[in-house]
């Protein structure tokens, strides 16, 4: 018996010595079946939830369903390249993304691969795409504005740094244009931008990239793209990967703006994967955890306190409605998660009111506290006046007889609507916006034909060059304006607008009474 034990120990010792010091035992599984975007795998008894798995031909997948005898895997590559019986290996890590300053100006996919033809993305630091949101005690109130350059937003629906403001509306109403204009307006404002296109058409992505490139916005922007023909798994991980890149800069003390375009496609891709993995469907066939899908994403946007660097991550998620139905499942979920919504109306779009923001259905629950004093003083009465105008406008269209006060309200409202119009890719500086709004609230445009308002606004902006440098500096910083400042500006604007005044008042009243807008 003693000799047999010695023989066994000797054999074990010899086997151990023959093993290489750096050799690692690896679990290997087998593909049972492959379908559109997913794979069913057996084996891998030690696999963890959301662990990254390696398939042949360098295709990766994420372990999603971990059952007793098999694993449901979300594929991050072309499933057509895989076959039943292929080997699957564990990586021992979760999905992560390369982060760092090297990404600025680059176009990448959610796996960190370059799509812009500029060579491989360099960078050694990586972060998991799924990270816990900052704790409540790690956050600070939203106090700094994020200027969009759009008068209707900066005046009536202000956005703060660290806020989550939803952009929603039917397709082809200008949702992406608002987000791109906001990115263009961040030039020189020390704000890094991330544009995440989720399942978009190649032509749409190419158009957006051309706008960013032509306006030198790629100098401070990271673009992440998944196209419509990419695997649904890439659509699923794209916003999380983009958010991790944004968090890297936020934790370095910088202000970051991230645009998700759009979360409708994100939800649809997740529904597709969930149904293929036989997860139980719920309302509109979405799985029960669809709310958690977006809440754990958007809760990562915040304003960190000074102890953590004071950085911020502002989110502009985009959602597509159908037939103006704001009460559908995904829109209501996102309305409850975010800090307000910008609703774009197809009716206003058809009338040529661009951006087609429906002020009555839009709200910003946080940004008002971050709005600059100058904006607050010149735009305070605009929202009420605009709402009164929209109420009376319906009566005027039906030929209702209106008194003089109602006619003046409609005249003023028409000019508010006209002044809030803005061309695409033309964000306005803060000083120009404040001066136009100041002239508008003081009814300096009421005697000017609507057709001439565009030129009148340009004349006001041009007149700013005659101001004293001290007052101009206060306007550019949107500081509080005293009565003397306002009086000086109004006098200047009255002189500037003399040549635009309408001569035939009776014709204008007749036009308004007939309901012409």
C-alpha positions as CSV (number, residue, x, y, z in Angstrom):
1,X,0.0,0.0,0.0
2,X,2.8,2.4,0.9
3,X,4.6,1.7,-2.4
4,X,1.4,2.3,-4.4
5,X,0.9,5.7,-2.7
6,X,4.5,6.7,-3.5
7,X,4.0,5.6,-7.1
8,X,0.9,7.8,-7.5
9,X,2.5,10.8,-5.9
10,X,5.6,10.4,-8.2
11,X,3.3,10.3,-11.2
12,X,1.5,13.4,-10.1
13,X,4.7,15.2,-9.5
14,X,6.0,14.3,-12.9
15,X,2.7,15.5,-14.5
16,X,2.9,18.8,-12.7
17,X,6.5,19.4,-13.8
18,X,5.6,18.8,-17.5
19,X,3.0,21.5,-17.4
20,X,4.1,25.0,-18.6
21,X,4.1,27.6,-15.9
22,X,1.9,30.0,-17.9
23,X,-0.5,27.4,-19.3
24,X,-4.2,28.2,-18.6
25,X,-7.1,25.7,-18.7
26,X,-9.9,27.0,-20.8
27,X,-13.6,26.1,-21.0
28,X,-14.8,25.3,-24.5
29,X,-18.4,24.9,-25.6
30,X,-20.2,24.0,-28.7
31,X,-22.7,25.8,-30.9
32,X,-26.0,23.9,-30.9
33,X,-27.9,26.3,-33.3
34,X,-27.5,29.7,-35.0
35,X,-30.2,32.1,-36.0
36,X,-30.5,35.8,-36.9
37,X,-28.4,37.6,-34.3
38,X,-28.3,34.8,-31.6
39,X,-26.6,31.5,-31.0
40,X,-27.5,28.6,-28.6
41,X,-24.4,27.1,-27.0
42,X,-23.9,24.1,-24.7
43,X,-21.1,23.5,-22.3
44,X,-19.2,26.4,-20.6
45,X,-20.4,25.5,-17.0
46,X,-18.6,28.4,-15.4
47,X,-19.9,31.2,-17.7
48,X,-21.3,34.3,-16.1
49,X,-24.1,36.6,-17.1
50,X,-23.1,39.1,-19.9
51,X,-19.7,37.5,-20.2
52,X,-18.0,38.0,-23.5
53,X,-17.6,34.8,-25.5
54,X,-15.3,34.2,-28.5
55,X,-16.6,32.4,-31.6
56,X,-14.6,31.3,-34.7
57,X,-13.5,34.0,-37.2
58,X,-13.1,36.5,-34.3
59,X,-16.8,37.0,-33.8
60,X,-17.8,37.9,-30.2
61,X,-21.1,37.3,-28.3
62,X,-22.6,38.2,-25.0
63,X,-24.0,35.4,-22.7
64,X,-27.6,36.5,-22.2
65,X,-29.7,33.5,-21.2
66,X,-27.9,31.1,-18.8
67,X,-30.1,28.0,-18.5
68,X,-29.3,24.7,-16.9
69,X,-28.1,23.0,-20.0
70,X,-27.6,25.7,-22.6
71,X,-26.7,29.4,-23.0
72,X,-28.5,32.0,-25.2
73,X,-25.8,34.3,-26.7
74,X,-26.3,37.6,-28.4
75,X,-23.9,37.8,-31.4
76,X,-21.9,40.9,-32.2
77,X,-21.1,39.9,-35.8
78,X,-22.4,38.2,-38.9
79,X,-24.2,35.0,-37.8
80,X,-23.9,33.6,-41.4
81,X,-20.2,32.9,-40.7
82,X,-21.0,30.4,-37.9
83,X,-22.2,26.8,-38.0
84,X,-23.6,24.3,-35.5
85,X,-20.7,22.4,-34.0
86,X,-18.3,25.3,-33.9
87,X,-16.3,25.8,-30.8
88,X,-17.0,28.7,-28.3
89,X,-14.5,29.9,-25.8
90,X,-14.9,32.0,-22.6
91,X,-12.9,35.2,-22.3
92,X,-13.4,35.7,-18.6
93,X,-14.4,39.4,-19.1
94,X,-17.4,41.5,-19.9
95,X,-17.9,43.6,-23.0
96,X,-15.8,46.7,-22.9
97,X,-14.8,49.6,-25.2
98,X,-11.6,51.6,-25.7
99,X,-11.7,55.1,-24.3
100,X,-9.4,58.1,-24.3
101,X,-8.6,61.3,-26.1
102,X,-7.6,59.3,-29.2
103,X,-11.3,58.8,-30.0
104,X,-12.0,62.5,-30.6
105,X,-12.6,63.1,-34.3
106,X,-13.0,59.4,-35.1
107,X,-15.9,57.3,-36.4
108,X,-16.1,53.9,-34.7
109,X,-18.5,51.0,-34.2
110,X,-19.5,49.7,-30.8
111,X,-16.6,47.3,-30.7
112,X,-14.1,50.2,-31.1
113,X,-13.2,49.4,-34.7
114,X,-12.5,52.4,-37.0
115,X,-15.0,53.1,-39.7
116,X,-13.4,56.3,-41.1
117,X,-10.4,54.8,-42.9
118,X,-7.9,56.5,-40.7
119,X,-6.3,53.4,-39.3
120,X,-6.8,51.4,-36.1
121,X,-8.0,53.3,-33.1
122,X,-5.2,53.6,-30.6
123,X,-5.7,53.6,-26.9
124,X,-4.8,51.3,-24.0
125,X,-7.5,52.1,-21.5
126,X,-10.8,50.3,-21.7
127,X,-14.1,50.6,-19.7
128,X,-17.0,48.1,-19.4
129,X,-20.0,49.2,-21.5
130,X,-22.3,48.4,-18.5
131,X,-21.4,50.5,-15.5
132,X,-23.4,51.5,-12.4
133,X,-24.9,55.0,-12.4
134,X,-23.4,57.5,-10.1
135,X,-24.8,57.5,-6.6
136,X,-27.1,60.3,-5.4
137,X,-24.5,61.7,-3.1
138,X,-22.0,61.9,-6.0
139,X,-24.3,64.2,-8.0
140,X,-24.7,68.0,-7.9
141,X,-27.7,70.1,-9.0
142,X,-27.9,71.2,-12.7
143,X,-26.8,74.8,-12.6
144,X,-25.0,75.4,-15.9
145,X,-26.9,75.8,-19.2
146,X,-26.1,73.9,-22.3
147,X,-26.8,76.4,-25.1
148,X,-28.3,74.8,-28.2
149,X,-28.1,77.9,-30.4
150,X,-31.8,77.5,-31.1
151,X,-34.0,80.4,-29.9
152,X,-37.0,78.4,-29.2
153,X,-35.1,76.0,-26.9
154,X,-32.7,78.4,-25.2
155,X,-35.6,80.8,-24.5
156,X,-38.5,78.6,-23.8
157,X,-37.2,75.1,-23.1
158,X,-33.6,75.5,-21.7
159,X,-31.4,72.5,-21.2
160,X,-28.8,72.3,-18.4
161,X,-25.5,70.4,-18.3
162,X,-26.2,67.0,-16.8
163,X,-29.9,67.0,-17.9
164,X,-31.7,64.3,-19.9
165,X,-34.0,66.0,-22.5
166,X,-36.0,63.7,-24.8
167,X,-36.5,64.7,-28.4
168,X,-39.6,63.1,-29.9
169,X,-41.9,63.3,-32.9
170,X,-43.0,61.5,-36.0
171,X,-40.4,60.6,-38.6
172,X,-39.1,63.3,-40.9
173,X,-39.9,66.2,-38.5
174,X,-36.4,67.4,-37.8
175,X,-35.4,65.5,-34.6
176,X,-31.9,64.8,-35.7
177,X,-31.4,68.3,-37.0
178,X,-32.1,69.7,-33.5
179,X,-29.4,67.4,-32.0
180,X,-26.9,68.2,-34.8
181,X,-27.4,71.9,-34.4
182,X,-26.8,71.5,-30.7
183,X,-23.5,69.8,-31.4
184,X,-22.5,72.5,-33.8
185,X,-23.2,75.2,-31.2
186,X,-20.7,73.6,-28.8
187,X,-17.7,74.9,-30.8
188,X,-15.4,76.8,-28.5
189,X,-17.6,76.1,-25.4
190,X,-15.3,73.3,-23.9
191,X,-18.0,70.7,-24.4
192,X,-17.1,67.3,-25.9
193,X,-19.8,65.7,-28.0
194,X,-20.7,62.1,-28.8
195,X,-23.1,61.2,-31.6
196,X,-24.4,57.6,-31.4
197,X,-26.3,56.5,-34.5
198,X,-28.3,53.3,-33.8
199,X,-29.4,51.3,-36.8
200,X,-29.5,54.3,-39.1
201,X,-29.5,54.3,-42.9
202,X,-26.0,54.7,-44.4
203,X,-27.2,57.7,-46.4
204,X,-28.5,59.4,-43.2
205,X,-25.2,58.8,-41.4
206,X,-23.2,60.0,-44.3
207,X,-25.2,63.3,-44.4
208,X,-24.7,63.8,-40.7
209,X,-21.0,63.2,-40.9
210,X,-20.8,65.7,-43.8
211,X,-22.5,68.4,-41.8
212,X,-20.2,67.8,-38.8
213,X,-17.1,67.8,-41.0
214,X,-18.0,70.9,-43.0
215,X,-18.6,72.8,-39.7
216,X,-15.3,71.5,-38.1
217,X,-17.5,69.8,-35.4
218,X,-15.5,66.6,-35.6
219,X,-12.7,68.4,-33.8
220,X,-14.6,67.9,-30.6
221,X,-16.9,65.0,-31.5
222,X,-16.8,61.2,-31.3
223,X,-19.2,59.4,-33.7
224,X,-20.4,55.8,-33.0
225,X,-22.3,54.2,-35.8
226,X,-24.3,51.0,-36.3
227,X,-26.1,50.8,-39.7
228,X,-29.4,49.1,-40.6
229,X,-27.7,46.0,-41.9
230,X,-25.5,45.4,-38.8
231,X,-26.2,42.7,-36.3
232,X,-29.0,43.6,-33.8
233,X,-26.5,42.9,-31.0
234,X,-24.4,45.8,-32.1
235,X,-27.5,48.0,-32.0
236,X,-28.1,46.8,-28.5
237,X,-24.7,47.6,-27.1
238,X,-24.1,50.8,-29.0
239,X,-25.6,53.4,-26.6
240,X,-24.0,51.7,-23.6
241,X,-20.6,51.8,-25.3
242,X,-21.0,55.4,-26.3
243,X,-22.0,56.3,-22.7
244,X,-18.9,54.7,-21.3
245,X,-16.8,56.9,-23.6
246,X,-18.7,59.9,-22.3
247,X,-18.2,58.8,-18.7
248,X,-14.5,58.7,-19.2
249,X,-14.4,62.4,-20.2
250,X,-17.0,63.3,-17.5
251,X,-14.9,61.6,-14.8
252,X,-11.9,63.7,-16.0
253,X,-13.9,66.8,-15.1
254,X,-15.2,67.7,-18.6
255,X,-18.6,68.5,-19.9
256,X,-20.0,66.0,-22.4
257,X,-23.1,66.0,-24.6
258,X,-24.3,62.6,-25.9
259,X,-27.0,62.1,-28.6
260,X,-28.8,58.8,-29.0
261,X,-30.3,58.6,-32.5
262,X,-32.5,56.9,-31.9
263,X,-33.8,54.7,-29.0
264,X,-36.8,53.5,-30.9
265,X,-34.5,51.4,-33.1
266,X,-32.6,50.3,-29.9
267,X,-35.8,49.1,-28.3
268,X,-36.8,47.2,-31.5
269,X,-33.5,45.5,-31.8
270,X,-33.7,44.4,-28.1
271,X,-37.2,43.1,-28.7
272,X,-36.0,41.1,-31.7
273,X,-33.2,39.5,-29.6
274,X,-35.5,38.8,-26.7
275,X,-38.1,37.1,-28.8
276,X,-35.5,35.0,-30.6
277,X,-34.2,34.0,-27.1
278,X,-37.8,33.0,-26.2
279,X,-38.1,35.6,-23.5
280,X,-41.8,36.2,-22.6
281,X,-43.3,39.1,-24.6
282,X,-45.4,41.8,-22.9
283,X,-47.1,45.0,-24.1
284,X,-46.5,45.6,-27.9
285,X,-44.4,42.3,-27.8
286,X,-41.6,44.1,-25.9
287,X,-40.0,42.1,-23.0
288,X,-40.8,43.0,-19.4
289,X,-37.4,44.6,-18.8
290,X,-37.6,47.1,-21.6
291,X,-38.1,49.9,-19.1
292,X,-34.9,48.8,-17.2
293,X,-33.1,48.7,-20.6
294,X,-33.4,52.5,-21.0
295,X,-33.4,53.6,-17.3
296,X,-30.0,52.1,-16.6
297,X,-28.7,53.8,-19.6
298,X,-30.1,57.3,-19.0
299,X,-29.4,57.3,-15.2
300,X,-25.7,57.4,-16.1
301,X,-26.2,61.0,-17.3
302,X,-25.6,63.5,-14.5
303,X,-23.6,66.4,-13.1
304,X,-20.9,65.1,-10.7
305,X,-20.0,67.0,-7.6
306,X,-16.7,68.9,-7.2
307,X,-15.1,66.2,-5.2
308,X,-15.4,63.9,-8.3
309,X,-14.2,66.6,-10.7
310,X,-17.5,68.4,-11.5
311,X,-17.9,67.0,-14.9
312,X,-21.3,66.4,-16.5
313,X,-22.9,64.2,-19.1
314,X,-25.9,65.7,-20.9
315,X,-28.1,63.2,-22.8
316,X,-30.4,64.0,-25.8
317,X,-32.2,60.7,-26.5
318,X,-34.3,60.7,-29.7
319,X,-37.5,58.7,-30.0
320,X,-39.8,58.3,-33.0
321,X,-43.6,58.4,-32.5
322,X,-46.2,57.0,-34.8
323,X,-49.2,59.2,-35.8
324,X,-48.3,61.7,-33.1
325,X,-49.0,59.0,-30.4
326,X,-47.1,60.2,-27.4
327,X,-48.9,57.6,-25.2
328,X,-47.3,54.5,-26.8
329,X,-45.3,52.2,-24.7
330,X,-41.7,53.2,-25.4
331,X,-42.4,57.0,-25.6
332,X,-44.2,57.0,-22.2
333,X,-41.4,55.0,-20.7
334,X,-38.8,57.5,-21.8
335,X,-40.9,60.5,-20.8
336,X,-41.0,59.1,-17.3
337,X,-37.2,58.5,-17.2
338,X,-36.1,61.8,-18.7
339,X,-36.2,65.4,-17.3
340,X,-38.5,66.8,-20.0
341,X,-39.3,66.4,-23.7
342,X,-39.1,68.4,-26.9
343,X,-42.0,67.5,-29.0
344,X,-41.9,68.2,-32.8
345,X,-45.2,68.6,-34.5
346,X,-45.8,67.4,-38.1
347,X,-48.4,70.2,-38.5
348,X,-45.9,72.9,-37.8
349,X,-43.3,71.2,-40.0
350,X,-45.8,71.2,-42.9
351,X,-46.4,74.9,-42.3
352,X,-42.7,75.6,-42.6
353,X,-42.2,76.5,-38.9
354,X,-38.7,75.1,-38.4
355,X,-37.7,73.8,-35.9
356,X,-41.2,72.4,-35.6
357,X,-41.2,72.5,-31.8
358,X,-44.7,72.3,-30.2
359,X,-44.1,74.6,-27.2
360,X,-47.4,73.5,-25.6
361,X,-46.5,69.8,-25.5
362,X,-42.8,70.4,-24.7
363,X,-41.3,70.9,-21.2
364,X,-37.9,71.2,-19.5
365,X,-38.2,70.2,-15.9
366,X,-34.6,71.1,-14.9
367,X,-33.1,73.6,-17.4
368,X,-35.0,76.6,-16.1
369,X,-32.9,76.6,-13.0
370,X,-29.8,76.7,-15.2
371,X,-31.0,79.4,-17.5
372,X,-28.9,82.6,-17.7
373,X,-30.4,85.7,-16.0
374,X,-30.5,87.6,-19.3
375,X,-32.5,84.9,-21.0
376,X,-34.9,84.6,-18.1
377,X,-35.5,88.4,-18.1
378,X,-36.2,88.7,-21.8
379,X,-38.2,85.5,-22.4
380,X,-40.4,85.3,-19.3
381,X,-43.6,86.4,-21.0
382,X,-43.0,84.7,-24.3
383,X,-44.5,81.3,-23.5
384,X,-47.7,82.8,-22.2
385,X,-48.1,85.1,-25.1
386,X,-47.4,82.3,-27.5
387,X,-50.0,80.1,-25.8
388,X,-52.6,82.9,-26.0
389,X,-51.9,83.3,-29.7
390,X,-52.3,79.6,-30.5
391,X,-55.7,79.7,-28.7
392,X,-57.0,82.7,-30.7
393,X,-55.5,81.6,-34.0
394,X,-58.1,78.8,-34.3
395,X,-60.9,81.3,-34.0
396,X,-59.4,83.6,-36.6
397,X,-59.1,80.7,-39.1
398,X,-62.8,80.1,-38.9
399,X,-63.6,83.8,-39.6
400,X,-64.6,84.7,-36.1
401,X,-65.0,88.4,-35.3
402,X,-62.3,89.5,-33.0
403,X,-61.8,92.7,-31.0
404,X,-58.8,94.9,-31.3
405,X,-57.0,93.3,-28.2
406,X,-57.4,89.9,-29.7
407,X,-56.1,91.1,-33.1
408,X,-53.0,92.6,-31.4
409,X,-52.5,89.3,-29.5
410,X,-52.6,87.4,-32.8
411,X,-50.2,89.9,-34.5
412,X,-47.8,89.6,-31.7
413,X,-48.0,85.8,-31.7
414,X,-47.4,85.7,-35.4
415,X,-44.1,87.6,-34.9
416,X,-43.1,85.3,-32.0
417,X,-43.6,82.3,-34.2
418,X,-41.7,83.9,-37.1
419,X,-38.8,85.0,-34.8
420,X,-38.5,81.5,-33.4
421,X,-38.0,80.0,-36.8
422,X,-34.4,79.2,-37.6
423,X,-32.5,77.7,-40.5
424,X,-30.9,74.3,-40.2
425,X,-27.2,74.2,-39.2
426,X,-27.3,77.9,-38.2
427,X,-27.1,78.1,-34.4
428,X,-27.1,81.7,-33.0
429,X,-24.7,83.1,-30.5
430,X,-26.1,84.0,-27.1
431,X,-25.8,87.8,-27.5
432,X,-27.8,87.7,-30.8
433,X,-30.5,85.5,-29.3
434,X,-30.9,87.8,-26.3
435,X,-31.2,90.9,-28.4
436,X,-33.8,89.4,-30.8
437,X,-35.8,88.2,-27.8
438,X,-35.5,91.6,-26.1
439,X,-36.9,93.3,-29.2
440,X,-39.7,90.7,-29.5
441,X,-40.9,91.0,-25.9
442,X,-40.9,94.8,-26.2
443,X,-43.1,94.4,-29.3
444,X,-40.6,96.2,-31.6
445,X,-41.5,93.8,-34.3
446,X,-45.2,94.3,-34.2
447,X,-45.2,97.0,-36.9
448,X,-43.0,95.1,-39.2
449,X,-44.4,92.7,-41.9
450,X,-43.9,89.0,-41.1
451,X,-42.1,88.6,-44.5
452,X,-39.5,91.2,-43.4
453,X,-38.8,89.8,-40.0
454,X,-35.9,87.7,-41.1
455,X,-34.1,90.8,-42.5
456,X,-35.1,92.8,-39.4
457,X,-33.5,90.2,-37.1
458,X,-30.3,90.2,-39.2
459,X,-30.2,94.0,-38.9
460,X,-30.5,93.8,-35.1
461,X,-27.6,91.3,-34.9
462,X,-25.5,93.5,-37.2
463,X,-26.2,96.6,-35.0
464,X,-24.4,94.8,-32.0
465,X,-21.1,95.8,-33.5
466,X,-21.8,99.4,-32.4
467,X,-22.2,98.6,-28.8
468,X,-19.7,99.3,-26.1
469,X,-17.4,96.4,-25.3
470,X,-18.5,96.2,-21.7
471,X,-22.2,95.8,-22.6
472,X,-21.4,93.4,-25.4
473,X,-19.3,91.3,-23.1
474,X,-22.2,91.1,-20.6
475,X,-24.5,90.0,-23.4
476,X,-22.1,87.3,-24.6
477,X,-22.0,86.0,-21.0
478,X,-25.8,86.4,-20.7
479,X,-25.4,88.3,-17.4
480,X,-28.3,90.3,-15.9
481,X,-29.2,93.4,-17.7
482,X,-30.1,96.5,-15.7
483,X,-32.7,99.0,-16.8
484,X,-30.1,101.3,-18.3
485,X,-28.8,98.5,-20.5
486,X,-32.2,97.5,-21.7
487,X,-33.1,101.2,-22.5
488,X,-29.9,101.6,-24.5
489,X,-30.5,98.4,-26.4
490,X,-34.2,99.2,-27.1
491,X,-33.2,102.7,-28.4
492,X,-30.7,101.2,-30.7
493,X,-33.1,98.6,-32.0
494,X,-35.9,101.2,-32.6
495,X,-33.5,103.2,-34.8
496,X,-32.4,100.1,-36.6
497,X,-35.9,98.9,-37.4
498,X,-37.3,102.2,-38.7
499,X,-36.8,101.2,-42.3
500,X,-38.7,98.0,-41.8
501,X,-41.9,99.5,-40.3
502,X,-45.1,98.6,-42.1
503,X,-46.9,101.6,-43.7
504,X,-50.4,100.1,-44.3
505,X,-51.7,99.2,-40.9
506,X,-55.3,98.6,-42.2
507,X,-54.1,96.0,-44.7
508,X,-52.3,94.1,-41.9
509,X,-55.4,94.0,-39.7
510,X,-57.5,92.8,-42.5
511,X,-55.1,90.0,-43.2
512,X,-55.0,88.9,-39.6
513,X,-58.8,89.0,-39.4
514,X,-59.1,86.7,-42.3
515,X,-56.9,84.1,-40.5
516,X,-53.8,84.3,-42.7
517,X,-50.6,83.3,-40.9
